[in-house]
Amino acid sequence: MTLTRHFYEIDEVLSAQQTCLRHAQIEQALFWTWELIASAESTAALSGLQDAWLRWGGALDATLFTVQPKRCEEWVRLVLRVCTAITNTNTNTNTNTNTTEHWLSHTKRSELTPKATTDAVTERRRDKSAAFVASLPADEEMDRYEAACFWISFDSACRQGLHADAFWLLQAAQPVLRPASIWAALQTSVRGPHKDTQHTILASLQSYGGILAQATATLIHCTTTSNRGSILETPASVEAAYPALRSAWDGWVRVVGRRAARAYAIPLGALHTNTTRGSLSQRFTNIHNVYAPLYVFPTACRWWKIAVESAGIIYTSDENYEIVDDDKYEAFMDKHFPDDIPDEWSLEEQSKSHGVGFAEVARPPHTRPSCRSVPVPVSEWHTGILVRDAAAASYGDQAVHLLERHLHLHAHIRES
């Protein structure tokens, strides 16, 4: 029961934001973002935008992840960029097959035979794999030769656009390499004429953390060098759509704190089983939260907590409060309920945010991609990737014999 500035449940607002982003409903997505910001929950607003882009944005317009919006124009443009990236990802592929969610759920490696490495590439990989190994902390448990082979295999898959291989290797590394070491591998694989931009993007992704951020970096690496500049650019359509959305934002600002600011109802598609009404049976209702909001303000958004404290309202328990100063209380009610109190709203107005539950028909929430927790045989990292020359150049013939022993053991296991 966390009410926002205009008496929506905050979990439903967060779900509505992502639902609208995914379905290209840009103005509605902007409204739910604005509602969070008006509720002094800008951190949650930004996190919702970033999470949606990481899951469904296909790494398009990747520089948006470095934006830390403060002013309204920055928020409007960021929502536009995220929604455009998600829409273009779906349009370009006709499905969601180039999203991190898709590739992280892919459990098989590519059946294509990777191209043979050239002498120039081998030289490059020898130097860069050595740089990756040198960056590992002293207490990283993985054998350094095996770590080099992992990086060479991963880099080979990315360079050849073998998404299935690259993401399989990313998942295989999860139980055996620390996150910082995986990020070192991703940073080492940066290539092409936009290196500085890519390093900045990867640094922002690393700060965010998690498998989705690593997967987005992998998507960038799997893009051909000739196309990488285009996926880093902001589409021209963003600026074309900006004026109308800025006008909508300004309109909401003019009525902030008023009933008119409740411009949209929570979309039914956003009420999954982890939301307030999505988890509530159709036999029950949460309309009482609107009838008497003062009782639920202790768990409300940051904006209401600050407003209640300044009004001198003291909560003696979860369900009881004490009015210390009648004048302050009357001023509080006049200021924050200038139209009428919520229990006098029409049923249509109240149902924008509250009412009967939907548990019997609500969809489950979108599951977050999971990390692999069980190690795979390290020999599988090398299967199909030509790394012998690069490994030998860096670590000598003894290391190659170790690699061959891994491959022989892997083949024996498969035969048995």
JOZI-V185623 format. One record per helix or strand. SS is the DSSP state (@ for helix, = for strand). FROM is the first residue (numbers start at 0). LEN is the number of residues. If there is no record, write none. Layout:
SS,FROM,LEN / SS,FROM,LEN
//
This chain:
=,2,1 / =,8,1 / @,9,13 / @,25,13 / @,41,15 / @,61,5 / @,71,22 / @,99,5 / @,118,17 / @,143,16 / @,162,12 / @,178,10 / @,194,14 / @,210,12 / @,224,8 / @,236,18 / @,258,3 / @,267,3 / =,284,1 / @,287,4 / @,292,3 / @,296,3 / @,301,9 / =,312,3 / =,320,3 / @,325,11 / @,341,3 / @,346,4 / =,355,1 / @,377,4 / @,387,28
//
